[in-house]
Every structure is written in structure tokens, then in C-alpha cells.
Amino acid sequence: MRKILKKYLIPIVLGAVYFGIVFLFIHVGKVSGISYKISQYDVLNLLNYLFLFPKAYLIVNEHYKQTHTIHKDKSNMRKAFEKNGESFAQMQYAPAWSSHGGNDFLFEVIVQFFIYLLTYLVAVLILAVHYVKKAFR
């Protein structure tokens, strides 16, 4: 049940947020405020939300999981030591918002939000590349 929710509900809810963002971007005018006319871009936005984005989300999500591993049990100093061979830490001049190279929760959420927004905007290209790649295997 949890897998089904993750696989189908998250793309629908996230797609609805992105649909709203693109819808507002299309309808907000420079001087006149919000335009209430339905245009061909609204139809394309709706088709993208209903049919293209869920599949593109699953493709990008699978690729993201394969390429990004999260090491929650290791400290940032330990990860830096394993990556660069550093065995020291200097924290006195670091800004308060810095996580010293680690991906904290808020940063990870923001990055994923923008990755999937880009996925929403170029879902047609992602699906085209995916199916062409699948055809030539």
C-alpha cells in the first residue's frame, strides 16, 4: 500500500502544485492582472499534468535514487575524510547556515522541488529520450 501511495499519489500531488505554478505564470498579465480566458497553453499544461509528468517523475526519480546515495549514519567530517582524505575540521569562520558540505533536510527538499519542477517543464523531452533509448536497446 505504501509503495502504491509513493508511486502514484506523490506525482499527482506534486504535479498539481506545478500545474498551479505554470497556470499562474500563464494567466498573470503585466498590467491587467489575471486573465480568465482558457488558452491552448492551459490544455497543454493539463495534458502534461495528467499524462506526461507522472511517467517522467518515475523515470527521473529512479535515476535520482541510483545516482544519489544518502549517508545519514555518517557525520559530515567523516564523509569529507572518506571523499577527500581530510582529517581536520575548521568551523570558526563558517556561516551559521552552512552544513559543511552535507545535504541537510531543507536543502534536499529544495533541490528535489526544483529538480521535479524542471522535470514537469521538460516532461515531453524526458519521455522522448526514454522511449528512443528503450527502442534502441
HUJOPE-V39176 format. One line per field, one symbol per residue. phi: phi as a letter, one per 20 degrees, with the letter a starting at -180 (. if undefined). burial: I if it has 16 or more other ideal C-beta (glycine too) atoms within 10 Angstrom, else O. A space follows every 50 residues. Layout:
phi=???
burial=???
This chain:
phi=.ffffffdffffffffffgfffffffeeefdeneedeedffffffffffe defgffgfffffffffeddddfedffffffffedmfccbcdfdfffefdl neefffffffffgffffffffdfffffffffffffef
burial=OOOOOOOOOOIOOIIOOIIOOIOOOOIOOOOOOOOOOOOOOOOOIOOIIO OIIIOIIOIIIOOOOOOOOOOOOOOOIOIIOOOOOOOOOOOOOOOOOOOO OIOOOOOOOOOOOOOIOOIIOIIOOIIOOIOOOOOOO
